[in-house]
Amino acid sequence: MSQAEHPQRAQAGHTVSIQDVRQLMGASTPHFALQLRERIRKLINGLPEDDPARIEGEREIERLTLLGHTGEVRGERAPDGEPPMRSLSIDD
């Protein structure tokens, strides 16, 4: 995944919106969570603390950090007696 930003969001004078944050978070998976987190962090950098886009972005940064480090469970749980599939983790 590229760290390059959408040209419209990178234009001088562009007002960051909640929609900008949500466009980035829509593609979040454990594999790309930490990269998306950094893109959102860069996007909201400099916004006032009470800005709705910053609030949404900070909330999403927390979720992406957790997702990136712990993974997620999809589909059915492992049958009794079988261990679940392990999440990818930076600690492995």
C-alpha positions as CSV (number, residue, x, y, z in Angstrom):
1,M,0.0,0.0,0.0
2,S,1.4,3.4,-1.0
3,Q,1.9,6.2,1.5
4,A,0.9,8.6,-1.3
5,E,-2.2,10.6,-0.6
6,H,-5.1,11.3,-2.9
7,P,-4.3,14.4,-5.0
8,Q,-7.4,16.3,-3.8
9,R,-6.6,15.7,-0.1
10,A,-3.0,16.8,-0.7
11,Q,-3.9,20.2,-2.3
12,A,-3.1,23.3,-0.3
13,G,-6.2,24.7,1.3
14,H,-8.1,21.4,1.4
15,T,-10.3,21.2,4.4
16,V,-10.0,17.8,6.0
17,S,-13.5,16.2,6.6
18,I,-14.9,13.2,8.4
19,Q,-15.5,11.8,4.9
20,D,-11.7,12.0,4.2
21,V,-11.0,10.0,7.3
22,R,-13.7,7.4,6.5
23,Q,-12.5,6.9,3.0
24,L,-9.1,5.8,4.4
25,M,-10.6,3.6,7.2
26,G,-12.9,1.8,4.8
27,A,-10.1,-0.4,3.5
28,S,-8.8,-1.4,6.9
29,T,-7.6,-5.0,7.3
30,P,-5.0,-6.3,9.8
31,H,-2.3,-6.4,7.1
32,F,-2.7,-2.7,6.2
33,A,-4.0,-1.3,9.5
34,L,-0.7,0.3,10.6
35,Q,-0.1,1.9,7.3
36,L,-3.6,3.3,7.2
37,R,-3.1,4.5,10.8
38,E,-0.1,6.5,9.7
39,R,-2.0,8.0,6.7
40,I,-4.9,9.1,9.0
41,R,-2.4,10.5,11.6
42,K,-0.8,12.6,8.8
43,L,-4.2,13.7,7.5
44,I,-5.5,15.0,10.8
45,N,-2.1,16.5,12.0
46,G,-2.6,20.2,12.7
47,L,-6.4,20.1,13.1
48,P,-7.8,21.6,16.3
49,E,-8.5,19.1,19.1
50,D,-12.3,19.7,18.8
51,D,-12.4,19.3,15.0
52,P,-14.9,16.4,14.1
53,A,-12.4,15.0,11.6
54,R,-9.7,14.9,14.2
55,I,-11.9,13.2,16.8
56,E,-13.0,10.6,14.2
57,G,-9.4,10.1,13.1
58,E,-8.1,9.6,16.7
59,R,-10.8,7.1,17.4
60,E,-9.8,5.3,14.2
61,I,-6.1,5.4,15.0
62,E,-6.8,3.5,18.3
63,R,-8.9,0.9,16.4
64,L,-6.3,0.4,13.7
65,T,-3.5,0.1,16.3
66,L,-5.4,-2.7,18.0
67,L,-6.3,-4.3,14.7
68,G,-2.8,-4.2,13.4
69,H,-1.3,-5.8,16.6
70,T,-4.0,-8.4,17.4
71,G,-5.7,-9.2,14.1
72,E,-9.3,-10.2,13.8
73,V,-11.5,-13.3,13.8
74,R,-13.6,-14.0,10.7
75,G,-15.8,-16.8,9.9
76,E,-16.6,-19.6,12.3
77,R,-14.8,-20.3,15.5
78,A,-12.6,-23.4,15.7
79,P,-14.5,-26.6,16.6
80,D,-14.1,-27.8,20.2
81,G,-10.7,-29.2,20.9
82,E,-9.1,-27.3,18.0
83,P,-7.0,-24.2,18.6
84,P,-8.1,-21.1,16.6
85,M,-5.9,-19.8,13.8
86,R,-3.3,-17.5,15.1
87,S,-3.4,-13.8,14.3
88,L,-0.4,-12.2,12.6
89,S,1.5,-10.2,15.2
90,I,4.6,-8.1,15.3
91,D,5.6,-10.1,18.4
92,D,5.9,-13.3,16.5
